[in-house]
Amino acid sequence: MSEDDRRRAYRFAARIKVRFRSIEELVTAYTEDVSRGGLYVTATQQLPPGTQVQLSLELPDGAQPALVPARVAYVLDEESARQQGRSPGMGMQFLEDHVTPLAERIARFLADTIGSGEHERPAPIHALVVDDSQAYRDLVARSLEDAGHRVTTAENGLEALGKAMQRPPDIVLTDVTMPVMDGWQLLRLLRAREATKQIPIVFLTSLDSERDRINGYQRGVDDYIAKPFAGAELVARVLRIVTRTRWEGVLHGGDSKTMTGDLRQVTLPSLLAFAEAERRSVVITIQTSRTTLRIAMRQGVVTSVHIPDPAAPPELLERLLLVLDMEDGRFYMEEADLPEANEQVIVQMALLEHARRQDERAR
């Protein structure tokens, strides 16, 4: 559709310029909003919901702005935005399918930025495998080497630390219980050194409790792969973890104050109970393939739950109960200096109500 055709088809009340100045801004906006057919625009002067506008998206690739027809789906005034830990603005819903062309343009720009060709195969990774069991070392090494990757092995944490210091790998896959130096000590020492602190570290184990897994995420574990595992599944998981942690490094700047993990390993109720027990002031972002949600907690008490859906219930408790049903996704817990809020929900009260409703549904 041409520009003139768009103006005839839609009655634009305004053209709104949105400028992405960096890769971080662009990737974050795409992940959180654009990929689902919308965009949140920060603005102090807002238009009524339903108003049709033309978005002019200026990407950092220097090319012409992408013109996208949209409508105002919802508005956050200063008070509502403050309660959700956001800036005032408007949620925009695209009126045409611009996700695919925007995604292709973003992908081309990122490929050019990192200097790799569009059809170039990703380079093989270098994995450091640490386990006192030769059978498991051989299984992991053989699976990765058969897929074209390079592997270094070690029998314990001390040997692994020396090899990682000599030549930092792309990922460390380690058992937890080992002689001489266990996985916890290895994790702590790798995270303490500048040359190795950003290496993704995966525990090849099944820890007994969610508290153990939260403790691991808090100390810097990137993921868990439970024993026993199939070779093909292991390789696929390892490649996803390496790719994901590289993007997380771009988005969060390698911030050690960000705790990240998988809701399939740690449930959201357990994560909230942990933050409550430690009286954390944090923003927990939950990202899935379909949506991105945010929960703000001040000193262990929930103060806002942001759900990018105008049909979400307005009551804070109801929004929290809705989110508690989520069973998969990636979480990011970041420390935040949050203001006091008029509306608050005690986590334990919400968990009890959530359990009560689950029991009712099960009858």
C-alpha positions in Angstrom: 0.0 0.0 0.0 1.4 3.4 -1.0 1.7 6.4 1.3 -1.3 8.1 -0.5 -3.3 4.9 -0.3 -2.7 4.7 3.5 -3.8 8.3 4.0 -7.0 7.5 2.2 -7.6 4.2 4.0 -6.9 5.6 7.5 -7.7 8.9 9.1 -4.4 9.6 10.9 -4.8 12.1 13.7 -1.0 12.5 14.0 2.4 11.2 12.9 4.5 10.0 15.8 8.2 9.7 15.4 9.9 6.9 17.3 13.7 6.9 17.2 15.8 3.9 18.2 19.3 5.2 18.8 21.1 1.9 19.6 21.0 -1.8 19.0 20.0 -2.3 22.7 16.9 -0.1 22.3 15.9 -1.7 19.0 16.3 -5.4 20.2 14.5 -4.6 23.4 11.6 -3.0 21.6 11.3 -5.8 19.1 11.4 -8.5 21.7 8.9 -6.9 24.1 6.4 -5.2 21.7 7.1 -5.1 17.9 7.2 -8.9 17.5 3.6 -9.1 18.8 2.3 -6.4 16.5 2.6 -3.3 18.7 4.8 -0.7 20.4 4.8 1.3 23.6 5.5 5.0 22.9 6.6 7.3 25.7 4.7 10.5 25.6 3.5 13.1 28.1 0.7 14.3 25.9 -1.6 11.4 25.0 -4.3 10.7 22.5 -7.6 8.9 23.3 -7.8 5.1 22.9 -8.9 4.2 19.3 -7.1 7.2 17.7 -5.4 6.2 14.4 -1.9 7.5 14.0 1.1 6.9 11.7 4.2 5.7 13.4 7.5 6.8 11.9 10.1 4.2 13.1 13.7 5.5 12.7 16.1 2.5 13.0 19.8 3.0 13.7 20.6 1.6 10.2 20.4 5.0 8.7 17.7 4.0 6.1 14.4 5.7 5.6 12.0 5.4 8.5 9.4 2.6 8.5 5.9 4.1 8.3 3.4 2.0 10.2 -0.3 2.7 10.6 -1.4 2.1 14.2 -4.1 2.9 16.7 -3.9 3.8 20.4 -4.8 0.6 22.3 -4.4 2.0 25.8 -3.0 5.0 27.7 -0.9 5.2 30.8 -1.1 8.5 32.5 1.5 9.7 35.0 -0.2 8.0 38.0 -0.8 4.7 36.3 2.7 4.7 34.8 4.3 5.4 38.2 2.5 2.4 39.7 3.8 0.2 37.0 7.3 1.5 37.1 7.1 3.0 33.6 7.1 6.3 31.9 3.8 7.8 30.8 2.8 6.9 27.3 0.6 5.0 24.9 0.3 1.4 23.8 0.1 1.2 20.0 -1.4 -1.6 18.0 -0.3 -2.0 14.4 -3.2 -1.9 11.8 -1.2 -3.9 9.3 1.2 -6.8 9.5 4.6 -5.0 9.7 6.2 -7.6 12.0 7.9 -9.7 9.2 9.4 -6.8 7.2 10.6 -5.1 10.4 12.1 -8.4 11.7 13.9 -8.9 8.4 15.3 -5.4 8.4 16.4 -5.7 12.0 18.1 -9.0 11.3 20.0 -7.6 8.3 21.1 -4.6 10.4 22.3 -6.8 13.2 24.1 -9.2 10.8 25.9 -6.3 9.2 26.8 -4.9 12.6 28.5 -8.0 13.9 30.1 -8.5 10.5 28.6 -11.9 9.5 27.0 -12.7 6.2 23.3 -13.3 6.0 23.7 -16.9 5.0 26.8 -17.7 6.9 26.7 -20.7 9.2 27.4 -19.9 12.9 30.9 -20.7 14.0 31.4 -23.9 16.1 31.5 -23.3 19.8 34.1 -24.3 22.3 32.7 -26.2 25.3 34.4 -27.0 28.6 32.9 -30.2 30.1 33.5 -30.9 33.8 32.5 -34.2 35.4 34.3 -36.8 37.6 32.4 -39.5 35.7 34.3 -40.5 32.6 31.1 -41.9 31.1 29.2 -38.6 31.3 32.3 -36.6 30.1 32.5 -38.9 27.0 28.8 -38.7 26.3 28.7 -34.9 26.4 32.0 -34.6 24.4 31.0 -37.1 21.8 27.6 -35.4 21.3 29.1 -32.0 20.8 32.0 -33.1 18.7 29.7 -35.1 16.4 27.8 -31.8 15.8 31.0 -30.1 14.8 31.9 -28.3 18.0 35.2 -28.3 20.0 35.4 -29.8 23.5 37.8 -29.6 26.4 37.3 -31.9 29.3 38.2 -31.8 33.0 37.7 -34.2 35.9 37.0 -31.6 38.6 36.5 -27.9 39.2 40.2 -27.1 39.9 41.3 -28.7 36.6 38.5 -26.9 34.8 39.4 -23.5 36.3 43.0 -23.8 35.1 41.8 -24.7 31.6 39.3 -21.9 31.5 41.9 -19.4 32.6 44.3 -20.5 29.9 41.7 -20.4 27.1 38.2 -19.2 28.1 35.5 -21.4 26.5 32.1 -20.3 25.0 30.3 -22.4 27.7 31.0 -24.5 30.7 29.0 -27.6 31.4 29.7 -28.9 34.8 28.6 -31.5 37.3 27.9 -30.2 40.9 29.2 -32.9 43.2 32.9 -33.6 42.4 36.1 -34.2 44.4 38.9 -31.6 44.9 36.6 -28.7 43.8 32.8 -29.0 43.2 30.6 -27.1 40.8 29.6 -24.4 43.3 33.3 -23.4 44.0 34.0 -23.5 40.2 31.0 -21.2 39.6 32.1 -18.7 42.3 35.7 -18.6 41.0 34.8 -18.2 37.3 32.3 -15.4 38.2 35.0 -13.6 40.2 37.5 -13.3 37.3 37.2 -10.6 34.7 38.2 -13.0 31.9 35.7 -15.7 32.7 32.8 -13.9 34.5 30.6 -13.7 31.4 30.9 -17.3 30.3 27.6 -19.2 30.5 27.7 -21.9 33.1 25.3 -24.9 33.0 24.9 -27.4 35.8 24.6 -30.9 34.5 22.5 -32.2 37.4 19.0 -32.2 38.9 19.1 -30.2 42.1 16.7 -31.4 44.8 14.6 -28.3 45.3 13.5 -25.1 43.8 15.3 -23.3 46.6 18.6 -24.9 45.4 17.9 -23.8 41.8 17.1 -20.3 42.9 20.3 -20.3 44.9 22.1 -21.3 41.7 20.5 -18.6 39.6 21.4 -16.1 42.3 25.0 -17.1 42.2 25.2 -16.9 38.4 24.1 -20.3 37.0 22.7 -19.8 33.5 20.7 -23.0 33.2 20.3 -26.6 34.3 20.3 -29.7 32.2 19.1 -32.7 34.1 20.9 -36.1 34.0 20.3 -38.4 32.1 20.0 -36.6 28.8 19.9 -37.5 25.1 22.8 -36.3 23.0 20.8 -34.5 20.4 18.7 -32.7 23.1 21.9 -31.7 24.9 23.5 -30.1 21.8 20.3 -28.2 21.0 20.0 -26.9 24.5 23.7 -25.9 24.6 23.4 -23.9 21.4 20.3 -22.1 22.6 21.9 -21.2 25.9 25.0 -19.8 24.2 22.9 -17.7 21.8 20.6 -16.5 24.5 23.3 -15.5 27.0 25.0 -13.5 24.2 21.8 -11.5 23.6 21.3 -11.1 27.3 24.7 -9.6 27.5 23.7 -7.1 24.8 20.4 -6.2 26.4 21.6 -6.1 30.0 25.2 -5.0 29.5 26.5 -7.9 31.5 24.9 -6.5 34.7 25.7 -8.8 37.6 22.6 -7.4 39.4 20.3 -9.2 36.9 19.3 -12.7 38.0 17.9 -14.7 35.1 16.5 -18.2 34.8 13.8 -20.5 33.4 10.3 -20.8 34.9 10.4 -24.5 34.0 13.2 -24.9 36.6 11.8 -22.4 39.2 8.1 -21.6 39.4 6.9 -18.0 39.6 5.4 -18.5 43.1 8.7 -19.7 44.4 10.5 -16.8 42.8 8.1 -14.3 44.4 8.3 -16.0 47.8 12.1 -15.7 47.6 12.0 -12.0 46.8 9.5 -11.5 49.6 11.6 -13.4 52.1 14.6 -11.3 51.3 12.6 -8.0 51.1 13.9 -7.4 47.6 13.1 -4.2 45.6 13.1 -5.6 42.1 11.4 -5.7 38.7 10.8 -9.2 37.5 10.4 -9.4 33.7 8.8 -12.6 32.3 9.4 -13.2 28.6 7.7 -15.8 26.5 7.3 -16.3 22.8 3.9 -14.6 23.0 4.2 -11.8 25.6 6.3 -9.9 28.1 5.1 -9.2 31.6 6.5 -7.2 34.5 6.1 -7.5 38.2 7.4 -4.7 40.5 8.2 -5.5 44.1 9.2 -2.9 46.7 10.8 -4.4 49.8 9.3 -7.8 49.1 5.7 -6.5 48.4 4.1 -6.5 45.0 3.3 -3.0 43.9 2.4 -3.4 40.2 1.8 -6.1 37.6 2.1 -4.9 33.9 0.2 -7.1 31.4 0.2 -5.6 27.9 -3.4 -6.4 27.3 -6.2 -3.8 27.7 -8.6 -6.5 28.8 -6.4 -7.5 31.8 -8.3 -7.0 35.1 -7.6 -3.6 36.7 -7.2 -4.9 40.3 -3.6 -5.6 41.3 -4.4 -8.9 43.0 -6.4 -10.2 40.0 -3.5 -9.3 37.6 -1.0 -11.1 39.9 -3.2 -14.2 40.2 -3.5 -14.3 36.4 0.3 -14.1 36.0 0.8 -16.9 38.6 -0.7 -19.4 36.2 2.3 -19.0 33.9 4.4 -22.2 33.8 7.1 -21.4 31.2 9.2 -18.5 30.0 12.4 -16.7 30.8 12.6 -14.5 33.9 14.9 -11.6 34.6 15.0 -10.2 38.2 16.7 -6.8 38.3 17.3 -4.6 41.4 15.3 -1.3 41.2 14.7 1.8 43.2 10.9 1.9 43.2 8.7 4.6 44.7 6.0 3.8 47.3 2.7 2.7 45.7 -0.9 3.2 46.8 -1.9 -0.4 45.9 0.1 -3.4 47.3 -0.3 -7.1 47.5 1.4 -9.4 50.1 2.9 -12.4 48.2 1.8 -15.0 50.8 -1.7 -13.8 50.7 -1.8 -14.0 46.9 -0.2 -17.5 46.9 -2.9 -18.7 49.4 -5.7 -17.3 47.2 -4.1 -18.8 44.1 -3.9 -22.2 45.7 -7.6 -21.9 46.9 -8.7 -21.1 43.4 -6.7 -24.0 41.9 -8.4 -26.3 44.4 -11.8 -25.0 43.3 -11.0 -25.6 39.6 -9.8 -29.1 40.3 -13.1 -30.2 41.9 
